[in-house]
Amino acid sequence: MMRSLLYVLMFLTVIGAAFWAYHENYKTQAALGDAQAVRAEIRDARARLAVLRAEWAYLNRPDRLRDLAEINFDRLGLMPLEPEQFGRVDQISYPQPPELPISEPVEISSAGAQEP
């Protein structure tokens, strides 16, 4: 009697483990499919980004911008870009950080310190 109960419990344990493994396998396959879909979206987004960067570079060509500035001078008043219009970084005046008022100063002294 005890032996048959043990066999039944072992059989149910094996069936339970098989069901669990089957269920986990399907969850893993679904997760792998989701990861593959995300990788495909990333690949497509990178391809779109490369196209947008190429379009941006094409639209911002200096000769095209110069022509647009000349064509729209009456409306916008944009001057054509010249090398003399650019400056150096050391010519830029950056604002000074504001000085914080000191309301309660603290005196620091080494009068009571012991020498080694």
Sequence and secondary structure as in RCSB ss.txt:
>XXXX:A:sequence
MMRSLLYVLMFLTVIGAAFWAYHENYKTQAALGDAQAVRAEIRDARARLAVLRAEWAYLNRPDRLRDLAEINFDR
LGLMPLEPEQFGRVDQISYPQPPELPISEPVEISSAGAQEP
>XXXX:A:secstr
 HHHHHHHHHHHHHHHHHHHHHHHHHHHHHHHHHHHHHHHHHHHHHHHHHHHHHHHHHHT HHHHHHHHHHTHHH
H      GGG   GGG           SS      TT    
